[in-house]
Amino acid sequence: MELIGVLSPMSILLCFLGVLIGIIFGSIPGMTATMAIAIFLPITYALDMIDSIGLLIGLYVGGISGGLVPAILLNIPGTPSSLCTTFDGYPMTQNGQGEKALKVGITASLIGGLLSLTILYFFAPLLASVAIDFSSVEKFLIIIFALTIIASISKGSLLVGIFSGILGVFVSLIGTFADNNEMRLIPPGLEEQLVYGFSLLPVLIGLFAIGQMLIEAEEGMKPATHQNIDLNKGEKSRFKFRVFKNQMVNLFRSSVLGTFIGILPGVGGSAASITAYSQAKSFSKKPSNFGKGEPEGLIASESANNGLTGGALIPLLSLGIPGDSTTAILIGAFLLQGIEVGPLFIPTNPDLWSGIVYALIIANIVMFAMMFFSIRYFAKIVYIPKYIIFPIIIVMCTVGSYAINNGVMFDVWTLLLFGLAGYIFMKIGIQIPPFLIGFILGAQCEKYFIDSLKGNGGDLTVFFTNGPVALVLWILIIGAFVYAILDNRSAKRNDARDAS
Amino acid sequence: MEDLLTVELSFSEYHLIFPRIVITILLILGAIIVFRYFYKRMKLGSSKKRDFSFFIATYDKTKLFGSAILLFLYPFMMERLGFLISTIGLMFFMTLLFIGKIKKTALFTSLTNALATTFVIWYVFGQLFDITLP
Protein backbone atom coordinates (compact mmCIF):
# COMPACT_ATOMS: atom_id res chain seq x y z
CA MET A 1 0.00 0.00 0.00
CA GLU A 2 1.45 3.35 -1.06
CA LEU A 3 0.41 5.05 2.17
CA ILE A 4 2.69 2.83 4.25
CA GLY A 5 5.47 3.26 1.67
CA VAL A 6 5.35 7.04 2.03
CA LEU A 7 4.47 7.47 5.69
CA SER A 8 6.34 5.34 8.22
CA PRO A 9 4.41 3.87 11.18
CA MET A 10 6.36 6.40 13.29
CA SER A 11 5.08 9.33 11.22
CA ILE A 12 1.49 8.06 11.52
CA LEU A 13 1.95 7.73 15.28
CA LEU A 14 3.41 11.25 15.45
CA CYS A 15 0.49 12.52 13.40
CA PHE A 16 -1.90 11.04 16.03
CA LEU A 17 0.16 12.66 18.78
CA GLY A 18 0.24 15.97 16.90
CA VAL A 19 -3.53 16.00 16.53
CA LEU A 20 -3.99 15.26 20.23
CA ILE A 21 -1.57 17.98 21.33
CA GLY A 22 -2.96 20.39 18.72
CA ILE A 23 -6.51 19.89 20.02
CA ILE A 24 -5.27 20.51 23.57
CA PHE A 25 -3.52 23.74 22.49
CA GLY A 26 -6.49 24.89 20.41
CA SER A 27 -8.83 24.19 23.31
CA ILE A 28 -6.99 26.31 25.85
CA PRO A 29 -7.96 29.96 25.46
CA GLY A 30 -4.86 32.04 24.70
CA MET A 31 -2.99 29.17 23.07
CA THR A 32 -3.08 28.62 19.34
CA ALA A 33 -2.09 26.20 16.60
CA THR A 34 0.73 28.63 15.76
CA MET A 35 2.12 28.37 19.28
CA ALA A 36 1.79 24.57 19.28
CA ILE A 37 3.80 24.27 16.06
CA ALA A 38 6.41 26.77 17.29
CA ILE A 39 6.94 24.89 20.54
CA PHE A 40 7.17 21.48 18.91
CA LEU A 41 9.55 22.55 16.12
CA PRO A 42 12.63 21.53 18.16
CA ILE A 43 11.46 17.91 18.32
CA THR A 44 11.27 17.83 14.52
CA TYR A 45 15.00 18.53 14.44
CA ALA A 46 15.65 15.02 15.71
CA LEU A 47 13.20 13.43 13.28
CA ASP A 48 13.46 12.86 9.57
CA MET A 49 11.38 15.06 7.30
CA ILE A 50 8.47 12.70 6.77
CA ASP A 51 8.09 12.01 10.51
CA SER A 52 8.25 15.69 11.36
CA ILE A 53 5.65 16.43 8.68
CA GLY A 54 3.33 13.90 10.35
CA LEU A 55 3.74 15.68 13.68
CA LEU A 56 3.43 19.23 12.30
CA ILE A 57 0.39 18.52 10.11
CA GLY A 58 -1.24 16.82 13.10
CA LEU A 59 -0.55 19.89 15.26
CA TYR A 60 -1.86 22.19 12.52
CA VAL A 61 -5.15 20.36 11.94
CA GLY A 62 -5.65 19.62 15.65
CA GLY A 63 -4.85 23.21 16.66
CA ILE A 64 -7.29 24.76 14.19
CA SER A 65 -10.01 22.24 15.08
CA GLY A 66 -9.51 22.51 18.85
CA GLY A 67 -10.40 26.20 18.65
CA LEU A 68 -14.07 25.30 18.46
CA VAL A 69 -14.13 23.93 22.03
CA PRO A 70 -13.68 27.24 23.92
CA ALA A 71 -15.65 29.04 21.18
CA ILE A 72 -18.68 26.84 21.81
CA LEU A 73 -18.33 26.32 25.56
CA LEU A 74 -16.94 29.65 26.77
CA ASN A 75 -17.76 32.10 23.96
CA ILE A 76 -13.99 32.63 23.54
CA PRO A 77 -12.66 31.82 20.05
CA GLY A 78 -9.67 29.48 20.63
CA THR A 79 -8.30 30.64 17.27
CA PRO A 80 -9.24 33.77 15.30
CA SER A 81 -10.86 31.53 12.69
CA SER A 82 -13.36 30.25 15.29
CA LEU A 83 -14.85 33.71 15.66
CA CYS A 84 -18.17 32.95 13.93
CA THR A 85 -18.39 29.61 15.72
CA THR A 86 -19.20 31.55 18.88
CA PHE A 87 -22.24 33.20 17.22
CA ASP A 88 -24.36 30.05 17.22
CA GLY A 89 -22.19 27.58 19.15
CA TYR A 90 -22.36 29.43 22.45
CA PRO A 91 -26.15 30.02 22.33
CA MET A 92 -26.52 26.26 21.74
CA THR A 93 -24.44 25.61 24.88
CA GLN A 94 -26.62 28.02 26.83
CA ASN A 95 -29.63 26.02 25.63
CA GLY A 96 -28.10 22.82 26.98
CA GLN A 97 -26.98 21.63 23.52
CA GLY A 98 -23.21 21.97 24.06
CA GLU A 99 -22.37 18.40 23.08
CA LYS A 100 -24.56 18.60 19.99
CA ALA A 101 -22.91 21.90 18.98
CA LEU A 102 -19.44 20.42 19.46
CA LYS A 103 -20.28 17.35 17.37
CA VAL A 104 -21.86 19.44 14.61
CA GLY A 105 -18.71 21.59 14.57
CA ILE A 106 -16.38 18.58 14.54
CA THR A 107 -18.23 16.91 11.66
CA ALA A 108 -18.29 20.15 9.65
CA SER A 109 -14.56 20.56 10.34
CA LEU A 110 -13.84 17.09 8.96
CA ILE A 111 -15.77 17.71 5.74
CA GLY A 112 -14.20 21.17 5.32
CA GLY A 113 -10.73 19.75 5.88
CA LEU A 114 -11.15 16.90 3.39
CA LEU A 115 -12.69 19.08 0.68
CA SER A 116 -9.87 21.62 0.96
CA LEU A 117 -7.37 18.79 0.79
CA THR A 118 -8.85 17.66 -2.52
CA ILE A 119 -8.47 21.19 -3.89
CA LEU A 120 -4.89 21.36 -2.56
CA TYR A 121 -4.04 18.05 -4.26
CA PHE A 122 -5.08 19.25 -7.70
CA PHE A 123 -4.30 22.96 -7.50
CA ALA A 124 -0.84 23.14 -5.86
CA PRO A 125 1.06 21.13 -8.54
CA LEU A 126 -0.65 23.19 -11.24
CA LEU A 127 0.45 26.47 -9.68
CA ALA A 128 3.96 25.12 -9.07
CA SER A 129 4.31 24.02 -12.72
CA VAL A 130 3.57 27.60 -13.81
CA ALA A 131 5.96 29.09 -11.25
CA ILE A 132 8.84 26.75 -12.11
CA ASP A 133 10.12 28.97 -14.96
CA PHE A 134 10.18 32.15 -12.87
CA SER A 135 13.40 34.21 -12.88
CA SER A 136 14.77 35.99 -9.82
CA VAL A 137 12.71 39.07 -10.78
CA GLU A 138 9.43 37.14 -10.53
CA LYS A 139 10.65 35.37 -7.39
CA PHE A 140 11.42 38.75 -5.81
CA LEU A 141 7.94 40.01 -6.75
CA ILE A 142 6.33 36.85 -5.32
CA ILE A 143 8.09 37.55 -2.03
CA ILE A 144 6.86 41.14 -2.14
CA PHE A 145 3.36 39.77 -2.80
CA ALA A 146 3.81 37.46 0.18
CA LEU A 147 4.94 40.43 2.26
CA THR A 148 1.63 42.16 1.49
CA ILE A 149 0.24 39.61 3.99
CA ILE A 150 1.83 41.98 6.52
CA ALA A 151 -0.54 44.74 5.47
CA SER A 152 -3.58 42.47 5.63
CA ILE A 153 -2.87 40.97 9.05
CA SER A 154 -2.03 44.33 10.64
CA LYS A 155 -4.43 44.94 13.48
CA GLY A 156 -5.21 48.56 14.24
CA SER A 157 -2.67 50.72 12.48
CA LEU A 158 -1.71 49.56 9.00
CA LEU A 159 1.38 51.77 9.09
CA VAL A 160 2.62 50.20 12.34
CA GLY A 161 1.95 46.73 10.87
CA ILE A 162 4.10 47.51 7.84
CA PHE A 163 6.77 49.02 10.11
CA SER A 164 6.74 45.79 12.16
CA GLY A 165 7.18 43.68 9.03
CA ILE A 166 10.05 45.79 7.70
CA LEU A 167 11.66 45.66 11.16
CA GLY A 168 11.49 41.85 10.86
CA VAL A 169 13.20 42.08 7.45
CA PHE A 170 15.89 44.30 9.01
CA VAL A 171 16.60 41.83 11.85
CA SER A 172 16.82 38.98 9.31
CA LEU A 173 19.67 40.81 7.55
CA ILE A 174 21.95 40.69 10.61
CA GLY A 175 24.87 38.37 9.87
CA THR A 176 26.84 37.49 6.73
CA PHE A 177 25.68 38.08 3.14
CA ALA A 178 26.48 34.88 1.26
CA ASP A 179 27.26 36.50 -2.14
CA ASN A 180 30.40 38.36 -0.99
CA ASN A 181 30.84 36.76 2.45
CA GLU A 182 30.77 40.12 4.24
CA MET A 183 29.28 40.72 7.69
CA ARG A 184 26.87 43.58 8.41
CA LEU A 185 24.69 45.04 11.18
CA ILE A 186 26.31 42.93 13.94
CA PRO A 187 26.73 44.66 17.32
CA PRO A 188 30.40 44.86 18.38
CA GLY A 189 31.57 41.84 20.38
CA LEU A 190 28.94 39.49 18.95
CA GLU A 191 30.61 38.75 15.60
CA GLU A 192 31.27 35.12 16.50
CA GLN A 193 27.74 34.38 17.74
CA LEU A 194 25.94 36.26 14.98
CA VAL A 195 28.05 35.30 11.99
CA TYR A 196 25.01 33.52 10.51
CA GLY A 197 22.48 35.86 12.13
CA PHE A 198 19.82 34.94 14.69
CA SER A 199 18.53 31.35 14.49
CA LEU A 200 14.94 31.23 13.34
CA LEU A 201 13.61 28.93 16.02
CA PRO A 202 14.59 30.83 19.20
CA VAL A 203 13.34 34.06 17.61
CA LEU A 204 10.05 32.47 16.69
CA ILE A 205 9.28 30.70 19.95
CA GLY A 206 10.62 33.60 22.00
CA LEU A 207 8.24 36.02 20.32
CA PHE A 208 5.21 33.74 20.48
CA ALA A 209 5.59 31.73 23.65
CA ILE A 210 7.79 33.67 26.10
CA GLY A 211 6.24 37.02 25.16
CA GLN A 212 2.75 35.60 25.73
CA MET A 213 3.83 34.08 29.05
CA LEU A 214 5.04 37.47 30.30
CA ILE A 215 1.73 39.04 29.26
CA GLU A 216 -0.19 36.35 31.16
CA ALA A 217 2.11 36.82 34.20
CA GLU A 218 1.38 40.55 34.14
CA GLU A 219 -2.35 39.77 34.14
CA GLY A 220 -1.85 37.43 37.11
CA MET A 221 -2.33 34.07 35.28
CA LYS A 222 -6.07 34.35 35.74
CA PRO A 223 -7.98 31.13 35.09
CA ALA A 224 -10.62 30.89 32.33
CA THR A 225 -14.12 31.73 33.50
CA HIS A 226 -15.51 28.63 35.14
CA GLN A 227 -19.04 27.67 34.47
CA ASN A 228 -21.29 24.79 35.24
CA ILE A 229 -21.95 23.60 31.74
CA ASP A 230 -24.65 21.07 31.11
CA LEU A 231 -23.48 19.61 27.82
CA ASN A 232 -26.55 17.57 27.10
CA LYS A 233 -29.99 18.59 28.33
CA GLY A 234 -32.69 16.14 27.24
CA GLU A 235 -33.43 14.00 24.19
CA LYS A 236 -33.81 16.96 21.82
CA SER A 237 -30.23 18.03 22.57
CA ARG A 238 -28.67 14.77 21.35
CA PHE A 239 -26.53 14.95 18.23
CA LYS A 240 -27.84 13.13 15.15
CA PHE A 241 -26.32 13.15 11.68
CA ARG A 242 -29.78 14.14 10.49
CA VAL A 243 -28.80 17.72 11.35
CA PHE A 244 -26.71 17.71 8.13
CA LYS A 245 -29.76 16.89 5.99
CA ASN A 246 -30.28 19.84 3.62
CA GLN A 247 -26.88 21.23 4.61
CA MET A 248 -24.80 19.73 1.80
CA VAL A 249 -24.81 22.95 -0.26
CA ASN A 250 -23.91 25.00 2.80
CA LEU A 251 -21.09 22.57 3.68
CA PHE A 252 -19.68 22.54 0.15
CA ARG A 253 -19.97 26.31 -0.37
CA SER A 254 -18.38 27.14 3.00
CA SER A 255 -15.52 24.64 2.57
CA VAL A 256 -14.69 25.93 -0.92
CA LEU A 257 -14.91 29.55 0.29
CA GLY A 258 -12.59 28.72 3.20
CA THR A 259 -10.10 27.06 0.86
CA PHE A 260 -9.97 29.91 -1.63
CA ILE A 261 -9.70 32.54 1.07
CA GLY A 262 -6.86 30.46 2.53
CA ILE A 263 -5.00 30.70 -0.78
CA LEU A 264 -4.89 34.50 -0.59
CA PRO A 265 -1.93 35.51 1.56
CA GLY A 266 -2.96 37.23 4.74
CA VAL A 267 -6.72 37.35 4.35
CA GLY A 268 -6.85 34.86 7.18
CA GLY A 269 -9.13 32.47 8.97
CA SER A 270 -11.49 34.97 10.52
CA ALA A 271 -12.29 36.37 7.04
CA ALA A 272 -12.98 32.83 5.77
CA SER A 273 -15.29 32.08 8.64
CA ILE A 274 -17.09 35.47 8.39
CA THR A 275 -17.59 35.21 4.61
CA ALA A 276 -18.94 31.65 4.84
CA TYR A 277 -21.20 32.60 7.75
CA SER A 278 -22.66 35.62 5.98
CA GLN A 279 -23.20 33.57 2.79
CA ALA A 280 -24.95 30.84 4.78
CA LYS A 281 -27.18 33.47 6.37
CA SER A 282 -28.01 35.06 3.01
CA PHE A 283 -29.01 31.71 1.47
CA SER A 284 -30.77 30.35 4.56
CA LYS A 285 -34.51 29.80 4.79
CA LYS A 286 -34.43 30.93 8.41
CA PRO A 287 -31.86 33.77 8.62
CA SER A 288 -33.49 35.22 11.72
CA ASN A 289 -32.38 32.13 13.69
CA PHE A 290 -28.71 32.94 13.05
CA GLY A 291 -26.96 34.06 16.20
CA LYS A 292 -29.50 32.29 18.41
CA GLY A 293 -28.11 28.75 18.22
CA GLU A 294 -28.67 27.76 14.59
CA PRO A 295 -26.57 24.72 13.56
CA GLU A 296 -26.48 26.03 9.97
CA GLY A 297 -24.28 28.98 11.06
CA LEU A 298 -22.01 26.68 13.04
CA ILE A 299 -21.62 24.37 10.04
CA ALA A 300 -20.67 27.31 7.78
CA SER A 301 -18.07 28.69 10.20
CA GLU A 302 -16.39 25.38 11.05
CA SER A 303 -16.27 23.95 7.52
CA ALA A 304 -14.78 27.25 6.28
CA ASN A 305 -12.06 27.45 8.92
CA ASN A 306 -10.93 23.87 8.35
CA GLY A 307 -11.20 24.48 4.60
CA LEU A 308 -8.54 27.06 5.25
CA THR A 309 -5.95 24.44 6.25
CA GLY A 310 -5.67 23.05 2.71
CA GLY A 311 -6.02 26.49 1.14
CA ALA A 312 -3.18 28.10 3.10
CA LEU A 313 -0.89 25.23 2.11
CA ILE A 314 -1.39 25.88 -1.63
CA PRO A 315 0.75 29.06 -1.88
CA LEU A 316 3.14 27.60 0.71
CA LEU A 317 3.91 24.44 -1.23
CA SER A 318 3.70 25.81 -4.77
CA LEU A 319 5.22 29.30 -4.41
CA GLY A 320 6.97 29.19 -1.03
CA ILE A 321 4.83 31.94 0.47
CA PRO A 322 2.79 31.55 3.64
CA GLY A 323 -1.01 31.88 3.57
CA ASP A 324 -1.14 32.78 7.28
CA SER A 325 1.08 33.04 10.35
CA THR A 326 0.76 29.30 11.12
CA THR A 327 1.98 28.30 7.67
CA ALA A 328 4.75 30.91 8.04
CA ILE A 329 6.03 28.77 10.90
CA LEU A 330 5.71 25.66 8.74
CA ILE A 331 8.20 27.34 6.36
CA GLY A 332 10.55 27.46 9.36
CA ALA A 333 10.08 23.71 9.84
CA PHE A 334 11.02 23.03 6.23
CA LEU A 335 14.06 25.30 6.50
CA LEU A 336 15.20 23.44 9.62
CA GLN A 337 15.19 20.25 7.53
CA GLY A 338 17.17 21.98 4.78
CA ILE A 339 14.24 22.04 2.34
CA GLU A 340 13.23 25.21 0.54
CA VAL A 341 9.54 25.29 -0.35
CA GLY A 342 8.72 26.87 -3.69
CA PRO A 343 7.89 25.93 -7.30
CA LEU A 344 10.48 23.12 -7.31
CA PHE A 345 9.26 21.57 -4.08
CA ILE A 346 6.58 19.24 -5.50
CA PRO A 347 8.53 17.95 -8.55
CA THR A 348 11.76 17.38 -6.59
CA ASN A 349 10.15 15.95 -3.44
CA PRO A 350 7.31 13.73 -4.71
CA ASP A 351 7.43 11.47 -1.65
CA LEU A 352 7.28 14.39 0.71
CA TRP A 353 4.39 15.90 -1.24
CA SER A 354 2.48 12.59 -1.04
CA GLY A 355 3.41 12.41 2.64
CA ILE A 356 1.87 15.83 3.28
CA VAL A 357 -1.34 14.86 1.49
CA TYR A 358 -1.61 11.53 3.35
CA ALA A 359 -0.76 13.21 6.65
CA LEU A 360 -3.54 15.73 6.06
CA ILE A 361 -6.06 12.95 5.35
CA ILE A 362 -4.98 11.03 8.45
CA ALA A 363 -4.90 14.16 10.62
CA ASN A 364 -8.43 15.14 9.62
CA ILE A 365 -9.83 11.64 10.22
CA VAL A 366 -7.96 11.27 13.53
CA MET A 367 -9.13 14.70 14.61
CA PHE A 368 -12.71 13.68 13.90
CA ALA A 369 -12.43 10.31 15.64
CA MET A 370 -10.67 11.74 18.70
CA MET A 371 -12.91 14.71 19.17
CA PHE A 372 -16.22 13.11 18.20
CA PHE A 373 -15.95 10.17 20.56
CA SER A 374 -14.09 11.86 23.43
CA ILE A 375 -15.53 15.33 23.28
CA ARG A 376 -16.70 15.21 26.91
CA TYR A 377 -13.06 14.83 27.98
CA PHE A 378 -11.73 17.46 25.59
CA ALA A 379 -14.37 19.83 26.94
CA LYS A 380 -12.52 19.71 30.28
CA ILE A 381 -9.28 20.92 28.67
CA VAL A 382 -10.53 24.49 28.68
CA TYR A 383 -10.02 24.42 32.44
CA ILE A 384 -6.35 23.26 32.57
CA PRO A 385 -4.74 25.88 34.81
CA LYS A 386 -2.23 28.19 33.16
CA TYR A 387 0.12 27.84 36.14
CA ILE A 388 0.70 24.23 35.08
CA ILE A 389 1.00 24.84 31.33
CA PHE A 390 3.27 27.89 31.12
CA PRO A 391 6.24 26.56 33.15
CA ILE A 392 6.18 23.43 30.93
CA ILE A 393 6.19 25.60 27.81
CA ILE A 394 9.19 27.59 29.09
CA VAL A 395 11.28 24.48 29.67
CA MET A 396 10.33 23.02 26.28
CA CYS A 397 11.21 26.29 24.54
CA THR A 398 14.58 26.47 26.33
CA VAL A 399 15.50 22.88 25.54
CA GLY A 400 14.42 23.35 21.93
CA SER A 401 16.41 26.53 21.47
CA TYR A 402 19.52 25.00 23.04
CA ALA A 403 19.31 21.88 20.92
CA ILE A 404 18.59 23.47 17.58
CA ASN A 405 22.26 24.08 16.75
CA ASN A 406 23.49 21.13 18.79
CA GLY A 407 24.00 22.87 22.10
CA VAL A 408 24.56 26.61 21.73
CA MET A 409 23.78 28.64 24.85
CA PHE A 410 23.61 31.84 22.79
CA ASP A 411 20.39 30.47 21.26
CA VAL A 412 18.85 30.32 24.75
CA TRP A 413 19.79 33.96 25.23
CA THR A 414 18.28 34.72 21.82
CA LEU A 415 15.07 33.04 23.01
CA LEU A 416 14.96 35.21 26.12
CA LEU A 417 15.92 38.37 24.24
CA PHE A 418 13.13 37.88 21.71
CA GLY A 419 10.72 36.80 24.47
CA LEU A 420 11.33 40.13 26.14
CA ALA A 421 11.13 41.87 22.75
CA GLY A 422 7.82 40.09 22.08
CA TYR A 423 6.44 41.36 25.39
CA ILE A 424 7.60 44.92 24.69
CA PHE A 425 6.31 44.70 21.09
CA MET A 426 2.84 43.73 22.33
CA LYS A 427 2.93 46.65 24.75
CA ILE A 428 4.04 49.36 22.33
CA GLY A 429 1.97 48.11 19.42
CA ILE A 430 4.62 46.51 17.20
CA GLN A 431 2.84 43.51 15.74
CA ILE A 432 4.44 40.09 16.10
CA PRO A 433 3.00 38.13 13.12
CA PRO A 434 4.10 40.81 10.59
CA PHE A 435 7.52 41.02 12.29
CA LEU A 436 7.91 37.27 12.06
CA ILE A 437 6.87 37.08 8.42
CA GLY A 438 9.34 39.86 7.60
CA PHE A 439 12.03 37.94 9.49
CA ILE A 440 11.33 34.69 7.64
CA LEU A 441 11.12 36.20 4.15
CA GLY A 442 13.72 38.97 4.56
CA ALA A 443 16.86 37.05 3.56
CA GLN A 444 15.21 35.52 0.48
CA CYS A 445 13.85 38.91 -0.52
CA GLU A 446 17.38 40.36 -0.43
CA LYS A 447 18.85 37.42 -2.37
CA TYR A 448 16.38 37.70 -5.26
CA PHE A 449 16.62 41.49 -5.27
CA ILE A 450 20.41 41.44 -5.62
CA ASP A 451 20.28 38.57 -8.15
CA SER A 452 17.79 40.54 -10.27
CA LEU A 453 20.00 43.63 -10.21
CA LYS A 454 23.16 41.65 -10.96
CA GLY A 455 21.54 40.10 -14.01
CA ASN A 456 20.41 43.48 -15.32
CA GLY A 457 23.30 45.84 -14.60
CA GLY A 458 21.62 47.41 -11.57
CA ASP A 459 18.59 48.56 -13.59
CA LEU A 460 15.57 48.90 -11.26
CA THR A 461 13.07 49.14 -14.13
CA VAL A 462 13.55 45.40 -14.71
CA PHE A 463 10.99 44.77 -11.97
CA PHE A 464 8.33 46.41 -14.17
CA THR A 465 9.51 45.40 -17.64
CA ASN A 466 10.34 41.74 -17.22
CA GLY A 467 7.25 40.43 -19.00
CA PRO A 468 3.57 39.70 -18.41
CA VAL A 469 4.08 37.59 -15.26
CA ALA A 470 5.79 40.52 -13.53
CA LEU A 471 2.90 42.76 -14.50
CA VAL A 472 0.33 40.27 -13.18
CA LEU A 473 2.30 40.07 -9.93
CA TRP A 474 2.31 43.88 -9.64
CA ILE A 475 -1.48 43.87 -10.12
CA LEU A 476 -1.78 41.26 -7.35
CA ILE A 477 0.53 43.25 -5.07
CA ILE A 478 -1.41 46.46 -5.60
CA GLY A 479 -4.75 44.61 -5.28
CA ALA A 480 -3.67 42.99 -1.99
CA PHE A 481 -2.47 46.34 -0.68
CA VAL A 482 -5.66 48.18 -1.62
CA TYR A 483 -7.72 45.38 -0.04
CA ALA A 484 -5.65 45.71 3.15
CA ILE A 485 -6.20 49.48 3.28
CA LEU A 486 -9.97 49.17 2.73
CA ASP A 487 -10.23 46.29 5.22
CA ASN A 488 -8.24 48.28 7.78
CA ARG A 489 -10.51 51.30 7.34
CA SER A 490 -13.67 49.26 7.70
CA ALA A 491 -12.24 47.56 10.84
CA LYS A 492 -11.47 51.00 12.29
CA ARG A 493 -15.00 52.22 11.48
CA ASN A 494 -16.46 49.13 13.17
CA ASP A 495 -14.23 49.65 16.24
CA ALA A 496 -15.32 53.30 16.47
CA ARG A 497 -18.98 52.28 16.14
CA ASP A 498 -18.59 49.59 18.83
CA ALA A 499 -16.87 52.09 21.13
CA SER A 500 -19.61 54.72 20.79
CA MET B 1 16.16 59.94 -14.36
CA GLU B 2 18.19 56.97 -15.55
CA ASP B 3 20.58 57.47 -12.61
CA LEU B 4 17.68 57.35 -10.18
CA LEU B 5 16.53 54.03 -11.57
CA THR B 6 19.95 52.41 -11.59
CA VAL B 7 21.79 51.01 -8.58
CA GLU B 8 25.59 51.19 -8.64
CA LEU B 9 26.74 47.60 -8.10
CA SER B 10 30.15 46.89 -6.63
CA PHE B 11 31.04 43.40 -5.40
CA SER B 12 32.51 44.62 -2.11
CA GLU B 13 29.29 46.47 -1.29
CA TYR B 14 26.67 43.87 -2.27
CA HIS B 15 25.97 43.24 1.42
CA LEU B 16 25.08 46.88 2.07
CA ILE B 17 22.64 47.64 -0.77
CA PHE B 18 19.54 45.99 0.66
CA PRO B 19 20.11 46.95 4.33
CA ARG B 20 20.46 50.62 3.25
CA ILE B 21 17.09 50.44 1.46
CA VAL B 22 15.44 48.74 4.44
CA ILE B 23 16.87 51.25 6.94
CA THR B 24 15.67 54.15 4.78
CA ILE B 25 12.13 52.72 4.62
CA LEU B 26 12.17 52.10 8.39
CA LEU B 27 13.27 55.67 9.11
CA ILE B 28 10.59 57.12 6.81
CA LEU B 29 7.84 54.94 8.30
CA GLY B 30 9.09 55.64 11.84
CA ALA B 31 9.07 59.39 11.18
CA ILE B 32 5.50 59.24 9.79
CA ILE B 33 4.30 57.20 12.80
CA VAL B 34 5.90 59.63 15.30
CA PHE B 35 4.58 62.65 13.38
CA ARG B 36 1.04 61.21 13.28
CA TYR B 37 1.17 60.40 16.99
CA PHE B 38 2.16 63.94 17.98
CA TYR B 39 -0.21 65.49 15.42
CA LYS B 40 -3.13 63.52 16.91
CA ARG B 41 -2.15 64.57 20.42
CA MET B 42 -1.89 68.21 19.39
CA LYS B 43 -5.31 68.01 17.75
CA LEU B 44 -6.81 66.59 20.94
CA GLY B 45 -5.28 69.48 22.89
CA SER B 46 -3.40 69.61 26.16
CA SER B 47 -6.57 68.87 28.18
CA LYS B 48 -6.48 65.28 26.99
CA LYS B 49 -4.45 63.07 29.30
CA ARG B 50 -1.88 60.68 27.94
CA ASP B 51 -3.79 57.47 27.34
CA PHE B 52 -0.80 55.13 27.08
CA SER B 53 0.57 53.26 30.05
CA PHE B 54 3.05 50.44 29.68
CA PHE B 55 1.58 48.14 32.33
CA ILE B 56 -2.11 47.34 32.74
CA ALA B 57 -3.81 49.06 35.67
CA THR B 58 -4.03 45.96 37.88
CA TYR B 59 -0.76 44.36 36.87
CA ASP B 60 0.68 41.62 39.02
CA LYS B 61 4.16 42.88 39.92
CA THR B 62 5.25 39.72 41.72
CA LYS B 63 4.29 37.36 38.90
CA LEU B 64 5.66 39.56 36.12
CA PHE B 65 9.01 40.46 37.62
CA GLY B 66 9.32 37.13 39.46
CA SER B 67 8.91 35.16 36.24
CA ALA B 68 11.27 37.51 34.36
CA ILE B 69 13.96 37.04 37.04
CA LEU B 70 13.50 33.26 37.08
CA LEU B 71 13.72 33.19 33.28
CA PHE B 72 17.00 35.09 33.21
CA LEU B 73 18.50 33.04 36.08
CA TYR B 74 17.68 29.77 34.35
CA PRO B 75 20.49 29.76 31.71
CA PHE B 76 23.10 30.73 34.37
CA MET B 77 21.89 27.94 36.65
CA MET B 78 21.92 25.42 33.81
CA GLU B 79 25.58 26.14 33.14
CA ARG B 80 26.47 25.66 36.81
CA LEU B 81 24.07 22.99 38.09
CA GLY B 82 23.18 21.07 34.93
CA PHE B 83 19.81 20.50 33.26
CA LEU B 84 17.99 18.31 35.77
CA ILE B 85 18.56 20.31 38.97
CA SER B 86 18.12 23.75 37.40
CA THR B 87 14.95 22.71 35.55
CA ILE B 88 13.37 21.14 38.63
CA GLY B 89 14.17 24.39 40.48
CA LEU B 90 12.76 26.63 37.76
CA MET B 91 9.59 24.56 37.33
CA PHE B 92 8.97 24.40 41.08
CA PHE B 93 9.43 28.12 41.74
CA MET B 94 7.61 29.21 38.60
CA THR B 95 4.56 27.01 39.25
CA LEU B 96 4.48 28.20 42.85
CA LEU B 97 4.84 31.82 41.72
CA PHE B 98 1.98 31.47 39.24
CA ILE B 99 -0.28 29.76 41.80
CA GLY B 100 0.46 32.71 44.06
CA LYS B 101 -0.04 31.05 47.46
CA ILE B 102 2.38 29.12 49.65
CA LYS B 103 0.11 26.36 50.93
CA LYS B 104 0.53 22.62 51.25
CA THR B 105 -1.48 21.87 48.08
CA ALA B 106 0.37 24.56 46.11
CA LEU B 107 3.73 23.14 47.20
CA PHE B 108 2.60 19.63 46.27
CA THR B 109 1.28 20.74 42.84
CA SER B 110 4.48 22.67 42.13
CA LEU B 111 6.72 19.80 43.11
CA THR B 112 4.71 17.28 41.09
CA ASN B 113 4.70 19.56 38.01
CA ALA B 114 8.44 20.18 38.42
CA LEU B 115 9.46 16.54 38.80
CA ALA B 116 7.09 15.08 36.21
CA THR B 117 7.84 17.68 33.51
CA THR B 118 11.60 17.60 34.02
CA PHE B 119 11.88 13.83 33.86
CA VAL B 120 9.48 13.46 30.93
CA ILE B 121 11.36 16.14 28.94
CA TRP B 122 14.73 14.66 29.92
CA TYR B 123 13.57 11.20 28.83
CA VAL B 124 11.76 12.21 25.60
CA PHE B 125 14.32 14.76 24.39
CA GLY B 126 17.53 13.41 25.85
CA GLN B 127 17.03 9.64 25.74
CA LEU B 128 14.31 8.88 23.17
CA PHE B 129 15.19 11.46 20.50
CA ASP B 130 18.84 11.87 21.49
CA ILE B 131 18.62 15.67 21.49
CA THR B 132 21.50 17.57 23.16
CA LEU B 133 20.35 18.90 26.54
CA PRO B 134 22.05 21.75 28.40
Interface residues (C-beta under 8 A of the other chain):
Chain A: P42 I43 Y45 A46 L47 S157 L159 V160 I162 F163 I166 L167 V169 F170 L173 T176 F177 D179 N180 E182 M183 R184 L185 I210 M213 L214 A217 E218 E219 G220 M221 K386 Y387 I388 F390 P391 I392 I394 V395 M396 T398 V399 Y402 A403 N406 G407 M409 V412 W413 L416 G419 L420 K427 I428 G442 C445 E446 F449 I450 L453 K454 G457 G458 D459 L460 T461
Chain B: L5 T6 V7 E8 L9 F11 S12 Y14 H15 L16 I17 F18 P19 V22 I23 I25 L26 L29 G30 I32 I33 R36 F54 F55 I56 T58 Y59 D60 K63 L64 G66 S67 A68 L71 F72 Y74 P75 M78 E79 F83 T87 L90 M91 M94 T95 F98 I99 G100 T109 N113 A114 T117 T118 I121 V124 F125 F129 D130 I131 T132 L133 P134
